[in-house]
Amino acid sequence: MPGSLCKRLIPCLDVRNGRLTKGVKFTGNEDIGDPVATARRYYEEGADEIVFYDITASAEGRGIFLDVVERVAREIFIPFSVGGGISSVEDMRAVLLAGAEKISLNSAAVGNPGLISQGALAFGSQAVVVGMDVKRVGENPGQPSGYEIVIHGGRTPTGLDALAWARRCESLGAGEFCINSIDADGTKAGYELTLTRMIADAVGVPVIASGGAGKPEHLVEAVTEGHASAALIASMVHYGEYDIPGLKRYMAGRGVTVRTA
């Protein structure tokens, strides 16, 4: 966990049918606006990166929303990653050619771990993010870490131990992880720090904390106690409770090194 590096603040935009949506613990999603206009606003406010997830693409067995990716690329000039429905090197290439800097693999990587290596070989590890949707299950013989990987938008348990899966993905060429706690998702009660720290300490690539941010202090906890390189935010900014400049000022005031405009 290099202390001198700037910690990133990354808004997450979940997209369903071309619209921005938000739920709690992966359920009860409601339409909250236009993803392209929202991405532009966050870019102008000073977001370090933006993450887009097509949250039903994998479960519905369809491809990624390339039209949205292309529209976003014309509006923002910071790195952004795209996930959901990416299941081949051709899908990755299409997303990157549409303007994204990174692709996020989740369900497809569980089904075909070789996809991580193929992507890293074709586009570089820096372009391959592995998203991990994780549920706390308690320590048991199958999941000695106490955490299980769940795919298809939280619908399908896999039996995979989260810590073992992270280590395997890194060995296959993953350049970054986004660790999303299903238990904390949308609750605004704080990140799952035990999970985040466990993964961050076990791998040698950046880890993004995701799921549960509700107050500015949660962001500080993620990058200090959680050892994350970045904090993903959604509800906090989607509903206008906080803005990115204010959150960065708070983090800087607590001794966290952040990039300011």
N, C-alpha and C positions, 0 to 999 in steps of 0.2 A: 504494500500500500504506500506508494510514493507520496510523502506528505507535501512536497513542493508543487505538485501538479495541480492545475485548476480543477476543481470539482464541477461537474456539468449538471445543469438543470434542464430536464428534457420533458416537455409536454407530450403526452400520449393521446393520440386521436384514434378511437375505435370507430370504424366505419362499417355500416350495414346498409346495403342497397344504395350506396353513394351518399349516405347522410351520416353525420356525426351522431354517435349514440353513447349512452353511459348507463351502466347497471351497478348492482351490488352483488358481490360474490358470484359474478358471471350470470346473474339472472335479472329480470325486470328491466330490461333495457328500454330507454325512452329516447326519442329523437330530440337532439338539442342543437341542431344547426347545420351549417354548411362547412364541411371539412376544409375546403380550400380557403375560404375567407378567414376561418379560425386560424389556420396555419400561418397565413399572412400576418395576422395580428400578433401572434406569438413571436414570429420572426422579428417584427418591428419592435416588440417589447424587449428583445434581447435573449431569447431562448438560444441555448447552445446547439441543440439539435432538436429534431422532431421525429417521433415514431408514429407510424401508421399501421394499424392492424385491420385487415378485412376479417371481422370476427366470425363470420359464418361461412367463409369460402371453403375451409377444409371440411367442415361438417356437411356442407351441401355438395361437396365434391365438384366444385367449379374453380375456374381460374381466378387470377388476381384482377383487381379493378384498375387496369392500366390507364384508363381515361382520367381517373382522379390523380394518379401519379404524374401524368404529363401536365395536368393543370397546376398541380402544386409546384412542380419544377419551374414553371414560368413565373411563379409568384414569390418564392423564397430562395435565399442565397446562403443557406447554412446546410450542413449535412442532414439528410433524413434517411431513415430506414423504413422498409416496408415488409410486412409479414402477412401471412394468411393465404392459403391456396397455392403456395410455391412448392412444387413437387419435382422439379427437374432443373438441370443446368439451363435448359432453354427458357424456363420460366424466370430464372435468376437473370439471365442475359436480357430478357425483355424488360424486366423491372429496372435494371441498371441503365439500359438504353433509353428508358422513358424519363430518366433523370434522377433516380435515387442513387445515393452513395453506398448504401448497405442493404442487404437482404436479411430478413430474419426467418430462420427455420425453426419450426416447433414440431407439430404433429408429423410432418413429412420426414423429419430427421429421425424420429423414433421408429417409423416404419422402414426407413432406408438410411441407416447411419452413414453409408458411403456417400450420400449426397453432400455431407459436410466436407469431406475430402475433395470431392469433385469440384465443389464451389471454390474452395480455398486454392486449388490448383489452377482453376480457370481465371479467377478474379483477384486472388490474394486473400489471406486470412482476415485482413482488415475489413473486408467487405462482407464477411460471414458472421452474423450474430446468431447465437442459439438462444431462442426464447424458451424458458422453462416455466410452465404452470405447475405449481407445487402445492400439495395438500399435506397437512400434518396428520400423520397416522399413528404416531407413537413407535418407539423402537420395537422391532420384531425381526425374525430371521430373514425375511425378504427385504425389509427396508431398515437396515441397522442404523441409519442416520435418523430414523423417525419421520422421514419425509418421502413422499411418493410423487412421481411424475404423472400428471393427468393431461390427456390430450383432447382434441376436438372441442376446444372452448370450454374445458372443464367437465365434459360429458363422459369421458372414457378413462378409467384408471388403467395404468399400464403394468403395475407391479415393479416398475423400475425404481431403484433407490436414487434419490435426487443427487446425492454426493457422488456416487459411483458414476452416474450418467454425466455429470459435469466433467469429471476427470476424463471419461472416455471421449467426450466431445472435444475437449481441448487437445487430446492426443490425435484426433482426427483432423484438426486444423481450425477449430473455431477460434475467432479472434476476439470475441466479446460474448458476454452472457447478459441476458435480461432475466432476472429472477423474480417471478411474479407469484406472490402468495395468494392462493385462492381464498384462504381463511381471512386474510386482511383486506382483500380487494374491495374498494369502494366504501369501506367502513369508516374511514377518516380517523381511525383509532391508532394509527402509526404503522410503520413497516414491521415486517416479521424479522427482527434484527438477528435473532439466533440463526435462522436460515441463511440470511444474507451474509453474515459474517462467516459462517461455516463454508459456504461456497467461495467467497472472496479469498479466504485464507488458504483454500485448497488448490486454487488455480493461479496461473501466472499472467492472466489477461484481465482486462477491465471487466468489472461487474456492475451492472445497473440494478439498483434496488427498485422494486415495483410493487404496488399494491398497498393501500392503506394510508397514504399521506393525507392529513387533514389540517395540520397546523405547521407554521414555519419551523418549530423546533423538531418536528419529525424529519425534516430534510437534513438538519444538522446531525441528528442521531444516525441517519442512514450512512453518512460519509465519515462519521467518527466512530461510534460504537459498532456500526454495521460494516465498516471497512469498505464501503462501496466507492466506486469512482464517480458515480453519477446517481441522481435521484430522479425517478420518473414521477410526474405529477399529472393529474387529470381533473378530478372533481374540484380541487382547490381553485383552479383557474377557470375551468369551464363555466362555473356558475357565478363568477365575478367576485368571489369572496376575497381573493388575493390577486395581485398581478406579479409578473415576473420581476420587474425592477425592485419592487418592495421585498420580495422573497430573497433576492440576491443581496440586497442591503442588510437584511436580517442575518443571512448566513455569514456575510463578511464581518458583521458586528460581533459574531460569535467565534471569530478567528478562522473561518473557513476561506480558503483562497478560491475566488470565483472570478470569471471573466466579466468585466463590466463594460458597457458601451462607452 
